[in-house]
Amino acid sequence: MSINKKTIVDVRTPGEFMGGHVVGSINIPLQEIQHRIDELKAINGPLVLCCASGNRSGLATQFLKSCGIECENGGSWMDVNFLIQNR
């Protein structure tokens, strides 16, 4: 997965996000995704979604793709962070 020029969206809770996250990522908890579609559509470029394990970001990815938003499941935020730091 290439993450150049992609926006990282972390779908964990705000508390989880505050405990550690990918630098520059935005936090939109899974339960808020459906209410923030317009905000997500306004972001330039594809999205990479992440969470703690990849399960919640997988659900968010399926939903957003069904809404026509270009995105992919990055899995764990720590995996995404590793890819960013080693590019």
N, C-alpha and C positions, 0 to 999 in steps of 0.2 A: 504494500500500500504506500503510495506516495502522498505526502501531506503538504507538499509545497502549494502555496496559494489556496489553501483550504481553510475554512473556519472550523474550529473545534468547538463542539457544543457538548457540554457535560450535563447529562440528564439526572445526576444524583441530587439528593436533597441539598438545600443550602448549608446545612450543618456538615454534611459529608464533604461538600465542595470547600468549605472553609478549613477543613482538616488537611487539605492538600489537593492540588489540581495542576493541570497543564498551564503554564504561563501563557497568557493571552487568550485562554479559552473563555467561553461565556457559559453561564449556568442557567439552564432552563430545565427545571425538574420535569420528569416524565409526566406527572399529572397536570402540568401546565402546557404541554406541547400543543394539544388540540386548540387551546385558546390563544396561542401565539403564532399561528400559521402565517399571518400577514407579516409579522416581524421576521420570521424565518425566510419567507419568500423574498424579502427585501435585501437579504445578505447576498453580496456578490460572490460568485464562485460556489463550488460544491461544498457540502458540509461533511464533517467527520464527527460522528456521534460516539460518545464514550460514557462509561459509568464505572462501577466497581469491578464487574466481572464480564460485561458484554451482554448480559441478559436484557436489562432495561434499555440499553442503547439499541439492541436488536429490535425490540418492540417499537421504539421510536422510529427507527430506520424504515421498518415495514410501513408504518402509518404515514410517514412523510413521503415515501416513494408513491404511495397510493394517492397522495395529494399533488403529485407532479414535481416534487422537490428533489433535486439531484443530491444524493447523500449516500454515505456508506457507514457501516458499523465498524468503528475502530477497536471495539472491545474494551478492555480495561484502560482506564486513564493512565495507569502506570506504563502500559505497553505503548500507548500513543506518545507519552512523554519520552520514553526511551528512543522511539523513532525520531522525534524532533531533535533530541540532544545529539543523536549520532548521524545526522544527515550531512 
